[in-house]
Amino acid sequence: MIVCVCHRVSDRDIAIAASSGCPSFEALQDDLRVATACGACRDSACEVFEESRVQGGGARARNVTIAIQPLLAA
C-alpha cells in the first residue's frame, strides 16, 4: 500500500529499509523522502517503520521454519 503519495513510498519500501538497518525515522526520510512534502503520512510512515524495526528481517525466517517443520518430521 502507498503510504506517502507525494513521493510514492509504499509500506514495503519502508519495511525493506527498516529491516536493512535504517537507524532512525529521520534517516528513512533522508533515504526515501517519506513525510517530507505535505506531511500527512508522517504518523502512518512512523508506525510502519517502528513495526518493521520490531519485526526485523527475522520474522520471515521464523515463518518459513515453522512452515517446513512438519515436512521434516515426515
C-alpha positions as CSV (number, residue, x, y, z in Angstrom):
1,M,0.0,0.0,0.0
2,I,1.2,3.5,-0.8
3,V,1.9,5.4,2.5
4,C,3.4,8.6,1.0
5,V,1.5,9.7,-2.0
6,C,3.7,12.8,-2.6
7,H,6.9,10.6,-3.1
8,R,5.2,7.3,-3.9
9,V,6.6,5.4,-1.0
10,S,5.0,2.1,0.0
11,D,4.8,0.2,3.2
12,R,7.1,-2.4,1.6
13,D,9.7,0.3,0.8
14,I,9.7,1.4,4.5
15,A,9.8,-2.2,5.7
16,I,12.7,-3.1,3.5
17,A,14.7,0.0,4.7
18,A,13.9,-0.7,8.3
19,S,14.9,-4.4,8.1
20,S,18.0,-3.4,6.2
21,G,19.3,-1.5,9.2
22,C,17.9,2.1,8.7
23,P,18.8,3.5,12.1
24,S,16.0,6.1,12.5
25,F,12.9,7.7,11.0
26,E,15.0,10.8,10.2
27,A,17.4,8.6,8.2
28,L,14.4,7.0,6.5
29,Q,13.2,10.4,5.5
30,D,16.7,11.2,4.0
31,D,16.7,8.0,2.1
32,L,13.1,7.7,0.8
33,R,11.9,11.3,1.3
34,V,8.8,9.9,3.0
35,A,6.8,12.5,5.0
36,T,8.9,15.4,3.7
37,A,6.4,17.1,1.5
38,C,2.9,17.7,2.8
39,G,3.5,15.6,6.0
40,A,0.0,14.0,6.0
41,C,1.6,10.5,6.0
42,R,4.0,11.1,8.9
43,D,2.1,9.2,11.6
44,S,1.4,6.2,9.3
45,A,5.0,6.1,8.0
46,C,6.4,6.2,11.6
47,E,4.1,3.4,12.6
48,V,5.1,1.2,9.6
49,F,8.8,2.0,10.3
50,E,8.6,1.1,14.0
51,E,6.6,-2.1,13.4
52,S,9.1,-3.2,10.8
53,R,12.1,-2.5,13.1
54,V,10.5,-4.6,15.8
55,Q,9.8,-7.5,13.5
56,G,13.1,-7.1,11.7
57,G,14.1,-9.5,8.9
58,G,13.9,-12.5,11.2
59,A,10.0,-12.6,11.1
60,R,10.0,-14.1,7.6
61,A,12.7,-16.6,8.5
62,R,10.8,-17.8,11.6
63,N,7.6,-18.3,9.4
64,V,9.5,-20.4,6.9
65,T,11.0,-22.6,9.6
66,I,7.6,-23.1,11.2
67,A,6.1,-24.0,7.8
68,I,8.7,-26.7,6.9
69,Q,8.9,-28.4,10.3
70,P,6.0,-30.8,9.6
71,L,7.7,-31.7,6.3
72,L,10.9,-32.6,8.1
73,A,9.1,-34.8,10.6
74,A,7.6,-37.0,7.8
